[in-house]
Amino acid sequence: MAVGPCSTEIQQRRVELVENYSEHLTRLLDVLFNVGAVTEEDLSFIRGSSVRGERECMRVLLDVLNGRGEESCRAFLYVLPSVQDETAKLGQPSRQNSLRKHKVILARQHGLVDYLNIRGQTLEQDEGGCWTDITFSRQAGYASSSQCRHESAGVGDAFRTRADETCIFKDIYENLLCNTTSGVNMLSGVAGSGKTTVVKRLVREWSAETNSSKIVLSLSFRELNLITQDQSLQDLLSDHYIHLKPFLPELLNSNPTQFLLILDGLDEFCYPLNFEHTPKCSDPERVQPIQSIVVNLIKGNLLPGVSIFLTSRPHAVSKVPPVLVSQFYSLLGFSVAQQKQYFEQNCSSPEAADAVWASVSSHKPLLLMCHIPAFCWIVSTALHDGGSCLYPDSISATLGDKEALEEASSSLVPSEENSKPVTISEIYCCFVKSILLFHVQGRSEGSHHTRLQHAPHVLGEMQPILKSLGAMAFKGLLERRFIFENSDLSSFNLDSTKLSQVFLSEILKEDRASLTFEKGFHFIHTSVQEFLAALYYVLQSLSGSDPFSGLKASTGYLQSAFKQMASAVNKFGRPHRLFRRRIKKALRCGERHQFVCGLLVPRTRLILNGFFPDGPKMHLLRCQPSPDPTPPFLLHLLHSQLQSSTLSPERKVNVCHCLYEAQDPGLSQRLQSWMKVLSQQASDQSASGNKDWSELAFLLQLSPDLQVLNLDAQGLDADGLRRLLPVLPLFSTLSLGQNPLGPDGAAVLSLVLRNPDCRIQRLWVVATGLGCEGLKILVEALKENRTVTDLRMAINKIGDVGAGYLAELLRMNHTLMDIRLRDNLVTDKGAEVLMAALKENTTLEYLWMFDNKFTKDGVKKLKEFAKTRPNLDIKVCV
């Protein structure tokens, strides 16, 4: 049979027809049947291929048409444009259906997870009450910083250093999804501060919004780490959102401004970002490495006009040049009131919430860490039902080696005072212990006290699994991996164990080669991965084993036997040196090296009694017997780091955190040394350079009973004052006289006075070089402050202009009772302004203005005015 032109055209367009018309096969078959181009038998034959998909059905239809001859092929080509027109008309509703489906899928993917079911109810039943409000700061762009500071050193600072505008979640939502703004918006927050939770809330509230014109696409850098082959942005998004694939290319090319692209967890991205040398690419279909896609998205080359919401921990923020960030948000975390609200919402009962709050609020370092939302969750889990996981097991008869226990804990006898965790390491130890005793399936029987008594047995039983989890966590941190596969679990013998199911969260990730989905796993929180890694590292080191040996692939029998013999020789020959070398190595690297310090303290290891090798390994921890519960070599190592002349102030604060975790009794002595130094006035202004104000700030946080901070004549400048910001609001008396603060120092003090936790009643800033400019800044803050009653600011050259600022303050502030203005160049004009303001102020009791530039008439007027105010003591002289 001769092949006609219509049959030839169909053969030539076969790939195009299968690609573009398969989804409209049903409509095509109906029209072709109505015009007689195909028969009922043909329809039955074609539809019988549907088990292999629409495309296969389309191929069968084209084969049938070719067999039917030229007339059927001509009819097909004739009806094709009409089907195409109908497709265009029906495309918009179909697209809307796909977008609605997209919202449902994204909302399900970003659902809340209550890993341990502490609340005792499903989150879907009470999602509205699951969000505890959180506070943000906002600024245009960000200032790059080369400071290397551990995250925990800055926890809580934000609430005391709010130089930027504060905002709430609603403001971020409106900016990203309701406004037509574009560019990169970055959210920074320490681990556990709630960055991913903000992303989840953003997606879920958008999915519930019916009028939003934005289309949200959300990717995590954990997922991007799994991409090892080059691909295009269009393929990346199409593979990730298969339900949008028919419309995505058109949407991306037509109007990128309608998209909000969320990229969560920049700090977890394992590929380097080179913003200077990455080739420019504006084609979404061009294949390139995944890191090049990210760079071109952020630079605005790909999808110009798209809004990007980027989240990161602080140390990775600088990976993105500041000039590319249009709006920068910082997660301030929970305020004290929000912390209490969180415990009330998330503990199992009001009584448990009260007990947890009482324990946290009585220890200042823990209260400070509870600014981090995830830490609040860990605390509520660790302090199960408000009880203690510390010592009920250590007084039971199941301990075994009584002498070793007495040697390790002679100074740690259980009591009401020390039965609660006080360090971060102790909290995480209690967290792990609480999970083992109260949350692992099959361990819900028995009372709280009974299960604690059996804790050593449980911990010993679970030790191999915990060790394997820690080894996998440690390997993941070394490789910067946070998502693990089934093969990883198998290599560490963690297949389907109950314990691994508790510590790991399961996700589905697509295998693009087989077009199937495979299980992936990540730890329930990054800090939990870090703690378990430290637990493994310390366990291996205490056992005399190399922590890295369990991470390598298995070797041949002879090589393995040789390594075991060498390891045995090392254990026998020089255990002290090997152990210390490994601990020293741990302190040089790692985000959470303070966990290592905390786990070397016998008190923390008693919490996990039964997990560590029998006996506290005194021959490794001590060179000689000592009543001090902290290993002397560890304290010596940390103290030697503190004394290093090359150590930056930020690193010194990190070492102080490690010393606190190690429960160094010398911290209080170090504070006393500071107090002795502060009692001696500096002889010159350069002395400030020899003082590490960040270290003082940390030490002062450990002294809640100290009410007066006297920093007179210490050479303290604005930068030093800024380093003290975390603690300045906490004192009732703050004396800063004879320091070169100037207007910049006044700006720092304004932050202190605006702080909601400010307790300052007496603010003494004598001879600090404020001038008119500095006083103006201070006055604006005092208009809002309701704690300061005593303001002493002699010798600051404020003049009549400054007197005018004070007069403005007196009309608004009804808290100040005592103002001292000696030697400030105020003239009769300034006195007139102050007297006019005092006619409206009835709370001021003392106004001392000795040694100013008053005339005799000015002094006379002031004294006459004083007679009209018997409760106001005005002191003045010519």
ABEGO torsion letter per residue (X at the ends): XBBBAAAAAAAAAAAAAAAAAAAAAAAAAAAAAAAGABBAAAAAAAAAAAAAEAAAAAAAAAAAAAAAEAAAAAAAAAAAAAAAAAAAAAAAAAAAAAAAAAAAAAAAAABBBBAAGAAGBBAAAAAAAABBBBBBBBBBEBBBBABBBBAAAABGAAAAABABBBBBAAAAAAAAAABABBEBBBBBBBBGAGAAAAAAAAAAAAAABAABABBBBBBBAAAAAABABBBBAAAAAAAABAAAAAAAAAAAAABAAABBBBBBGAAABABBBBAAABBBBABAABBBBAAAAAAAAAAGABGBGBBBBBBBBAAAAAABBAAABABBBBBAEBBAAAAAAAAAAABABAAAAAAAAAAAAABAAAAAAAABAAAAAAAAAABBGGBBAAAAAAABAAAGBAAAAAAAAAAABBBAAAABBABAAAAAAAAAAAAAAAABBGAABEBAAAAAAAAAAAAAAAAAAAAAAAAAAAAAAAAGBABBBAAAAAAAGABGBAAAAAABBBBBBBBAAAGBBBBBBBBABAAAAAAAAAAAAAAAAAAGBBAAAAABBBBBAAAAAAAAAAAAAAAAABAAAAAAAAAAAAAABEAAAAAAAAAABAAAAAAABGABBBEAGAAAABABBBABABBAAAAAAAAAAAABAABBAAAAAAAAAAAAAAGBAAAAAAAAAAAAAAABBBABAAAAAABBAAAAAAAAAABAABABBBABGAGBBAAAAAAAAAAAAABABBBABGBBAEAAAAAAAAAAAABAABABABBBBBGAGAEAAAAAAAAAAAAABAABABBBABGAGAEAAAAAAAAAAAAABAABABBBABGAGBBAAAAAAAAAAAAABAABABBBABGBABBAAAAAAAAAAAAABAABBBBBBX
